[in-house]
Amino acid sequence: MATTTDLVSRARSEGITGASLEWLPSLKAWLTEVASRTGSKRTPGEYSRYLARFMATVGGDPAEATTAHVHAFAYGEGPHGREPSPSTVIVRLAALRSFYDFARRMGLVATNPTVDVKRPKARPPVPRGLEVEELQRLLGVIPDTVVGKRDRAIVLIAVFTGLRRQEIIGLKAGDLTRNGAVYYNVRVKGGTTRRRELPQPAFNAILDALEADGRPLEGLGPDDSLFNISDVTFYAYLRKYAKRAGLDGLKPHDLRHTAAKLRRNNGASIEDVGALLGHASIATTARYLARMEGEAD
């Protein structure tokens, strides 16, 4: 999560000095709330980056911001002079709305200047789920090395559990428990904690990867990470494997889609797929599957 030092550095890099730094304690409290609410390690850093840039447009004092300021920032060109995509505008607005909602609740501002700025309509991408043969090709090009065993374990966990890459890479030894079967505890998007059974092939892949790395599971402490890799680095390796397998454009989130597709193709109900993915509503799962499978006539 972004620290006060990170925020000072970002603020000064954006030319924000003086009175604006008085906001840093409030910014830190806001980011702590964001991390607690979302369960994400990346979101607080991303939000703080957008807010630091926005504060530079209002002289360093977010209390001086107007709806026009928010609109200009959300829809304006980025640092490299490019027009923002709808998804970028949505993320910018999400960061500002989150901050101003917090500031209003804390009595730091009287009004929320983001409420009248409309979000663009973004067409959701079509989920891409691999077929069994494509998954076999992907696994087949991952080398039988220490790094390869680690990456193979991450891929298998993703397609067996439907977890997101940050959730998988954040797993620690203490998150695995044995009670007849093996279970994993993980904090997922939205800040909730889930406990589900870990399929045996995924658990075997973890054991194999740790043994190859010279860190057998039984020798790890509860807070030791299962995978010593960042989500960005894993993405880079996955792109390389996907290219070798003729699956250009494969993204880590496509492995989550694959988990849903394989379950569905093997007769799982919408309720079962929703439970796997951790969706709060069956309607969310139905829309998700409709985009992936296409609508029946």
TIDRENFI-631462 format. One line per 4 residues: number of its first residue (from 1); for each residue x, y, z of N, C-alpha, C. Coordinates in steps of 0.2 Angstrom, whole numbers, plus 5000, padded with zeros to 4 digits. Last residue first. Layout:
N
NUM> X/Y/Z/X/Y/Z/X/Y/Z; ... .
END
This chain:
297
297> 4849/4907/4854/4844/4909/4850/4838/4904/4852; 4861/4911/4867/4857/4906/4864/4851/4909/4860; 4875/4922/4867/4868/4921/4869/4864/4916/4864; 4891/4917/4872/4887/4920/4867/4879/4918/4869 .
293> 4900/4914/4882/4897/4908/4878/4893/4911/4872; 4904/4926/4887/4909/4921/4885/4906/4916/4880; 4893/4933/4890/4898/4936/4886/4903/4931/4883; 4886/4923/4898/4883/4925/4892/4888/4929/4887 .
289> 4895/4923/4909/4895/4917/4905/4891/4919/4898; 4892/4936/4914/4898/4934/4913/4899/4928/4908; 4878/4935/4917/4880/4940/4912/4888/4938/4910; 4878/4925/4927/4875/4924/4921/4877/4929/4915 .
285> 4886/4932/4937/4888/4926/4934/4885/4924/4927; 4877/4942/4940/4883/4943/4938/4886/4938/4934; 4866/4934/4945/4865/4938/4939/4872/4940/4936; 4870/4929/4957/4870/4925/4951/4869/4928/4945 .
281> 4881/4939/4966/4875/4938/4963/4875/4933/4957; 4894/4939/4970/4889/4939/4976/4882/4938/4973; 4906/4927/4965/4902/4932/4963/4896/4932/4969; 4917/4918/4966/4915/4922/4971/4911/4928/4970 .
277> 4919/4908/4957/4922/4915/4955/4921/4919/4961; 4912/4897/4962/4919/4897/4961/4922/4904/4960; 4899/4902/4963/4903/4901/4969/4910/4900/4968; 4897/4903/4949/4897/4909/4953/4900/4908/4960 .
273> 4897/4889/4946/4902/4894/4943/4903/4900/4947; 4886/4885/4953/4892/4882/4954/4898/4887/4952; 4876/4893/4947/4877/4894/4954/4884/4891/4956; 4876/4887/4934/4878/4894/4935/4879/4896/4942 .
269> 4883/4871/4935/4878/4875/4935/4880/4882/4936; 4894/4861/4925/4893/4865/4932/4887/4870/4930; 4898/4853/4914/4891/4852/4917/4890/4856/4923; 4910/4856/4908/4909/4850/4911/4903/4849/4916 .
265> 4908/4869/4904/4909/4864/4899/4908/4857/4902; 4910/4875/4917/4903/4876/4913/4903/4870/4908; 4923/4873/4920/4918/4871/4924/4911/4870/4921; 4929/4880/4909/4930/4872/4910/4925/4869/4915 .
261> 4925/4893/4911/4923/4889/4905/4924/4882/4906; 4931/4896/4924/4924/4896/4923/4922/4892/4917; 4944/4895/4920/4942/4891/4926/4934/4891/4925; 4946/4904/4910/4946/4897/4908/4943/4893/4914 .
257> 4945/4916/4917/4939/4915/4913/4939/4907/4911; 4957/4915/4924/4951/4915/4928/4945/4913/4923; 4965/4916/4913/4965/4910/4916/4959/4909/4921; 4963/4929/4909/4960/4924/4905/4960/4917/4908 .
253> 4971/4937/4918/4963/4936/4919/4960/4931/4915; 4983/4936/4911/4982/4932/4917/4975/4931/4919; 4980/4935/4893/4981/4939/4899/4980/4934/4905; 4986/4932/4877/4983/4929/4883/4985/4933/4889 .
249> 4992/4936/4865/4987/4941/4868/4984/4938/4875; 4995/4921/4857/4996/4928/4858/4990/4932/4861; 4997/4907/4857/4991/4910/4861/4992/4917/4862; 5007/4899/4854/5002/4901/4849/4996/4904/4851 .
245> 5016/4895/4863/5010/4891/4862/5005/4893/4857; 5024/4906/4864/5027/4900/4861/5021/4895/4860; 5015/4916/4869/5018/4917/4862/5021/4910/4859; 5013/4911/4882/5008/4911/4877/5010/4912/4870 .
241> 5026/4913/4887/5024/4906/4886/5018/4906/4881; 5026/4927/4887/5031/4923/4884/5029/4916/4882; 5015/4930/4895/5015/4932/4888/5020/4928/4884; 5020/4925/4907/5014/4922/4904/5014/4924/4897 .
237> 5031/4933/4910/5032/4926/4909/5026/4923/4905; 5023/4945/4913/5028/4945/4907/5030/4938/4905; 5015/4941/4923/5012/4943/4917/5017/4943/4911; 5025/4940/4933/5022/4934/4931/5018/4935/4924 .
233> 5029/4953/4935/5034/4948/4932/5030/4942/4930; 5017/4958/4940/5019/4961/4934/5024/4956/4931; 5016/4951/4952/5011/4950/4947/5013/4953/4941; 5032/4945/4958/5027/4950/4957/5022/4948/4952 .
229> 5037/4931/4967/5037/4934/4961/5031/4939/4961; 5038/4918/4976/5043/4924/4976/5043/4927/4969; 5025/4910/4983/5028/4912/4976/5032/4918/4977; 5021/4909/4996/5022/4903/4992/5026/4904/4985 .
225> 5029/4918/5009/5026/4918/5003/5027/4911/4999; 5027/4916/5026/5031/4915/5020/5027/4914/5014; 5019/4916/5038/5019/4922/5034/5024/4922/5028; 5022/4903/5043/5015/4905/5041/5015/4911/5037 .
221> 5037/4896/5036/5033/4899/5042/5026/4902/5039; 5042/4881/5029/5040/4888/5029/5036/4890/5035; 5044/4867/5029/5049/4871/5032/5048/4879/5032; 5034/4861/5022/5034/4860/5029/5039/4864/5033 .
217> 5037/4865/5009/5031/4868/5012/5032/4867/5020; 5054/4868/5005/5049/4863/5006/5043/4867/5010; 5063/4876/4996/5059/4879/5001/5053/4874/5002; 5070/4874/4984/5073/4872/4990/5070/4875/4996 .
213> 5063/4874/4972/5066/4880/4975/5070/4880/4981; 5058/4861/4972/5063/4863/4967/5066/4870/4969; 5048/4863/4982/5054/4858/4983/5059/4860/4978; 5039/4872/4977/5043/4873/4983/5049/4869/4984 .
209> 5034/4865/4966/5038/4871/4965/5042/4873/4971; 5028/4854/4972/5034/4852/4967/5038/4859/4966; 5018/4860/4979/5024/4856/4983/5030/4855/4978; 5011/4865/4969/5014/4870/4974/5020/4866/4977 .
205> 5006/4854/4963/5011/4858/4959/5014/4863/4963; 4998/4848/4972/5004/4845/4970/5009/4849/4967; 4988/4858/4972/4992/4857/4978/4999/4854/4977; 4983/4855/4959/4986/4862/4961/4990/4862/4967 .
201> 4978/4842/4961/4983/4844/4956/4987/4851/4957; 4968/4844/4972/4975/4840/4973/4980/4842/4968; 4960/4860/4974/4961/4853/4971/4968/4850/4971; 4956/4866/4990/4961/4867/4984/4962/4860/4981 .
197> 4941/4872/4996/4946/4867/4995/4950/4868/4989; 4941/4889/5003/4938/4884/4998/4943/4878/4998; 4936/4903/5010/4940/4897/5012/4937/4892/5008; 4939/4921/5009/4936/4915/5007/4940/4909/5009 .
193> 4935/4937/5014/4940/4931/5015/4936/4925/5013; 4933/4953/5006/4930/4947/5010/4936/4941/5009; 4937/4964/4998/4939/4963/5005/4937/4957/5009; 4935/4965/4985/4929/4967/4989/4931/4966/4997 .
189> 4944/4951/4980/4942/4958/4978/4935/4959/4982; 4949/4941/4994/4948/4943/4987/4945/4950/4986; 4960/4932/5004/4956/4938/5004/4955/4941/4997; 4960/4915/5007/4962/4920/5003/4957/4926/5004 .
185> 4964/4899/5011/4961/4905/5014/4964/4911/5010; 4962/4882/5006/4966/4889/5005/4961/4894/5008; 4964/4865/5010/4960/4871/5010/4964/4877/5009; 4964/4848/5007/4968/4854/5008/4964/4860/5006 .
181> 4956/4835/5016/4957/4839/5010/4962/4845/5012; 4959/4833/5031/4957/4828/5026/4959/4831/5019; 4963/4847/5032/4958/4844/5036/4955/4839/5032; 4976/4859/5031/4974/4852/5029/4969/4849/5034 .
177> 4978/4875/5024/4977/4871/5029/4974/4864/5027; 4986/4889/5018/4985/4882/5017/4984/4878/5023; 4991/4901/5023/4984/4901/5020/4982/4894/5018; 5004/4899/5027/4999/4899/5033/4992/4899/5030 .
173> 5011/4903/5016/5011/4896/5018/5005/4895/5023; 5001/4914/5006/5006/4912/5011/5006/4905/5013; 4997/4922/4991/4996/4917/4995/5002/4916/5000; 4999/4932/4981/4999/4934/4988/4998/4929/4993 .
169> 4997/4926/4970/5004/4927/4971/5004/4930/4978; 4983/4925/4970/4987/4919/4970/4994/4920/4972; 4978/4938/4970/4976/4934/4975/4981/4927/4976; 4984/4942/4958/4986/4945/4964/4984/4941/4970 .
165> 4976/4934/4948/4984/4933/4949/4986/4936/4956; 4961/4927/4955/4965/4932/4952/4972/4931/4953; 4955/4910/4955/4957/4916/4958/4961/4921/4954; 4950/4898/4950/4947/4905/4947/4949/4911/4951 .
161> 4955/4886/4953/4951/4889/4958/4948/4896/4955; 4961/4880/4942/4957/4876/4946/4953/4880/4951; 4967/4890/4935/4962/4887/4931/4958/4882/4936; 4976/4895/4946/4971/4899/4942/4966/4896/4939 .
157> 4984/4884/4948/4979/4886/4954/4974/4891/4950; 4990/4883/4936/4986/4877/4938/4981/4880/4944; 4998/4894/4936/4993/4893/4931/4988/4888/4933; 5006/4892/4947/5002/4898/4947/4996/4897/4942 .
153> 5013/4881/4943/5009/4880/4949/5004/4886/4949; 5020/4886/4932/5015/4881/4931/5011/4880/4937; 5029/4894/4939/5024/4897/4935/5018/4892/4933; 5037/4885/4946/5033/4890/4950/5027/4893/4945 .
149> 5042/4878/4936/5038/4874/4940/5034/4879/4944; 5050/4888/4930/5044/4885/4926/5040/4881/4931; 5060/4890/4939/5055/4896/4937/5049/4893/4934; 5066/4878/4939/5063/4881/4945/5058/4886/4944 .
145> 5059/4869/4925/5065/4872/4929/5062/4875/4935; 5053/4864/4912/5054/4860/4919/5060/4863/4923; 5044/4877/4904/5050/4873/4905/5050/4869/4912; 5029/4877/4896/5032/4880/4902/5038/4875/4904 .
141> 5023/4871/4885/5029/4875/4884/5032/4878/4890; 5012/4864/4891/5017/4860/4888/5023/4864/4886; 5003/4874/4895/5007/4870/4900/5013/4866/4897; 4998/4877/4882/5001/4882/4887/5006/4878/4892 .
137> 4993/4865/4878/4998/4868/4874/5002/4873/4878; 4982/4864/4887/4988/4859/4887/4994/4861/4883; 4975/4875/4884/4978/4874/4890/4983/4869/4890; 4970/4870/4871/4974/4876/4872/4978/4877/4878 .
133> 4963/4859/4875/4968/4858/4870/4973/4864/4871; 4952/4865/4882/4957/4861/4885/4963/4860/4881; 4952/4883/4878/4949/4876/4878/4954/4872/4881; 4951/4898/4889/4955/4893/4884/4951/4886/4884 .
129> 4941/4912/4887/4943/4906/4891/4946/4901/4886; 4939/4929/4888/4942/4923/4884/4944/4918/4888; 4925/4940/4888/4930/4935/4891/4933/4930/4887; 4925/4954/4879/4922/4947/4879/4927/4943/4882 .
125> 4924/4969/4888/4927/4965/4884/4924/4958/4884; 4910/4981/4889/4914/4976/4892/4918/4971/4887; 4911/4997/4884/4909/4990/4882/4913/4985/4885; 4907/5011/4893/4912/5006/4891/4909/4999/4889 .
121> 4902/5026/4893/4899/5020/4892/4905/5015/4890; 4909/5037/4906/4908/5035/4899/4905/5028/4899; 4900/5045/4920/4905/5040/4917/4904/5039/4910; 4898/5062/4923/4895/5056/4921/4901/5051/4918 .
117> 4898/5072/4937/4902/5070/4931/4900/5063/4929; 4892/5075/4949/4889/5077/4943/4893/5075/4936; 4901/5071/4959/4894/5068/4958/4891/5069/4952; 4913/5077/4962/4913/5072/4957/4906/5069/4955 .
113> 4913/5086/4972/4913/5088/4965/4913/5083/4960; 4904/5086/4986/4908/5081/4982/4908/5083/4975; 4906/5098/5000/4903/5095/4994/4907/5090/4990; 4914/5101/5010/4907/5102/5011/4903/5098/5006 .
109> 4928/5091/5017/4925/5095/5011/4917/5096/5012; 4930/5085/5029/4935/5089/5026/4933/5093/5020; 4921/5076/5035/4920/5083/5036/4926/5088/5033; 4922/5063/5032/4927/5065/5037/4926/5073/5039 .
105> 4914/5062/5021/4912/5059/5027/4916/5061/5033; 4921/5069/5012/4915/5072/5014/4913/5069/5021; 4932/5061/5010/4933/5068/5013/4927/5071/5015; 4926/5049/5005/4930/5049/5011/4930/5056/5014 .
101> 4922/5055/4993/4917/5052/4997/4920/5052/5004; 4934/5059/4987/4929/5064/4990/4924/5061/4994; 4940/5046/4985/4943/5051/4989/4938/5056/4992; 4931/5040/4976/4932/5037/4982/4935/5042/4987 .
97> 4931/5049/4965/4925/5048/4969/4926/5045/4976; 4944/5047/4961/4942/5054/4964/4936/5053/4968; 4944/5034/4957/4949/5036/4962/4947/5043/4965; 4934/5034/4947/4933/5030/4953/4938/5032/4959 .
93> 4939/5043/4938/4933/5045/4941/4933/5041/4948; 4950/5034/4933/4951/5041/4936/4945/5043/4940; 4942/5023/4928/4947/5022/4934/4948/5029/4937; 4935/5030/4918/4932/5026/4923/4936/5025/4929 .
89> 4946/5033/4909/4942/5038/4912/4938/5036/4918; 4950/5020/4906/4955/5025/4910/4951/5030/4913; 4939/5016/4899/4941/5012/4905/4946/5017/4909; 4939/5024/4887/4934/5024/4892/4936/5021/4899 .
85> 4956/5031/4886/4951/5026/4884/4945/5027/4889; 4962/5048/4883/4961/5042/4888/4955/5038/4885; 4973/5054/4871/4966/5054/4874/4965/5047/4878; 4990/5058/4876/4985/5053/4872/4978/5054/4875 .
81> 5001/5064/4882/4997/5067/4877/4992/5063/4873; 5006/5058/4893/5010/5057/4886/5006/5060/4881; 4998/5060/4904/5005/5063/4904/5008/5063/4897; 4982/5062/4895/4986/5059/4900/4993/5062/4900 .
77> 4969/5073/4892/4974/5069/4890/4979/5067/4895; 4953/5072/4901/4958/5075/4898/4964/5071/4896; 4943/5067/4909/4942/5066/4901/4948/5069/4898; 4947/5070/4922/4945/5063/4920/4945/5062/4912 .
73> 4950/5084/4921/4955/5079/4923/4953/5072/4921; 4938/5089/4918/4944/5091/4914/4949/5085/4915; 4930/5085/4929/4928/5083/4922/4934/5084/4917; 4936/5091/4939/4935/5084/4939/4934/5082/4932 .
69> 4934/5105/4936/4941/5102/4937/4941/5095/4936; 4920/5106/4936/4924/5107/4930/4931/5104/4930; 4917/5104/4949/4915/5099/4945/4919/5099/4938; 4932/5110/4958/4925/5110/4956/4923/5104/4951 .
65> 4943/5111/4972/4941/5107/4966/4933/5109/4964; 4947/5115/4984/4946/5120/4979/4943/5117/4973; 4951/5104/4991/4945/5107/4993/4943/5112/4989; 4963/5100/4987/4957/5096/4984/4951/5100/4986 .
61> 4976/5109/4983/4971/5109/4988/4965/5106/4985; 4985/5110/4973/4987/5107/4978/4982/5106/4984; 4980/5117/4962/4985/5121/4966/4986/5117/4972; 4973/5108/4954/4969/5113/4958/4974/5116/4963 .
57> 4982/5100/4948/4978/5104/4943/4974/5109/4947; 4988/5092/4958/4992/5097/4954/4988/5102/4950; 4978/5084/4961/4979/5089/4965/4983/5095/4962; 4979/5074/4950/4973/5079/4951/4974/5085/4955 .
53> 4991/5068/4954/4990/5072/4947/4985/5077/4948; 4987/5062/4966/4992/5067/4966/4992/5071/4959; 4976/5054/4961/4975/5059/4965/4980/5065/4966; 4984/5044/4954/4979/5049/4950/4977/5055/4955 .
49> 4991/5039/4964/4994/5042/4958/4990/5047/4955; 4982/5033/4972/4986/5039/4975/4989/5042/4969; 4976/5023/4964/4972/5029/4966/4976/5035/4969; 4988/5015/4964/4985/5018/4958/4981/5024/4959 .
45> 4989/5011/4977/4994/5015/4974/4992/5018/4967; 4977/5005/4980/4979/5011/4983/4984/5015/4980; 4977/4994/4970/4972/4999/4970/4974/5005/4973; 4986/4984/4974/4988/4988/4968/4983/4994/4968 .
41> 4981/4976/4983/4988/4979/4985/4989/4984/4980; 4965/4974/4989/4969/4974/4983/4976/4978/4986; 4954/4975/4997/4958/4969/4998/4963/4969/4992; 4945/4985/4997/4945/4982/4991/4949/4975/4992 .
37> 4945/4990/5011/4939/4989/5008/4939/4984/5001; 4958/4991/5014/4954/4987/5018/4948/4985/5015; 4962/5001/5004/4966/4994/5005/4961/4989/5009; 4954/5012/5008/4954/5008/5001/4957/5001/5001 .
33> 4959/5014/5021/4952/5012/5020/4951/5009/5013; 4972/5019/5017/4971/5013/5022/4964/5010/5021; 4968/5030/5010/4971/5024/5006/4971/5018/5011; 4964/5038/5020/4959/5036/5015/4962/5030/5011 .
29> 4975/5040/5028/4969/5037/5031/4964/5034/5025; 4983/5047/5019/4985/5040/5021/4979/5036/5024; 4975/5058/5017/4976/5054/5011/4978/5047/5014; 4977/5064/5030/4970/5062/5028/4971/5057/5022 .
25> 4990/5066/5030/4987/5062/5035/4981/5059/5033; 4991/5076/5019/4994/5069/5018/4991/5064/5024; 4987/5089/5019/4982/5084/5017/4985/5077/5018; 4998/5097/5020/4994/5096/5026/4988/5090/5025 .
21> 5002/5098/5007/5005/5093/5011/5002/5092/5018; 4997/5110/5003/4994/5103/5001/4996/5098/5005; 5004/5121/5007/4998/5119/5011/4996/5112/5009; 5019/5115/4999/5016/5120/5004/5010/5117/5008 .
17> 5017/5108/4983/5021/5109/4989/5016/5113/4994; 5017/5099/4969/5013/5101/4974/5017/5102/4981; 5023/5094/4958/5024/5101/4959/5019/5103/4965; 5024/5081/4956/5018/5084/4953/5018/5091/4954 .
13> 5033/5077/4965/5035/5076/4958/5030/5079/4954; 5026/5080/4977/5032/5084/4975/5033/5084/4968; 5017/5069/4977/5015/5076/4977/5020/5081/4975; 5026/5058/4977/5022/5059/4972/5019/5066/4971 .
9> 5032/5060/4990/5036/5060/4984/5032/5061/4978; 5021/5059/4998/5025/5066/4998/5029/5066/4992; 5017/5046/4996/5013/5052/4994/5016/5058/4994; 5028/5039/5001/5026/5038/4994/5022/5044/4991 .
5> 5027/5043/5014/5033/5044/5010/5031/5044/5003; 5015/5036/5018/5015/5044/5018/5021/5046/5014; 5013/5023/5005/5014/5026/5012/5014/5033/5012; 5002/5012/4997/5006/5018/4997/5007/5020/5004 .
1> 5004/4994/5000/5000/5000/5000/5004/5006/5000 .
END
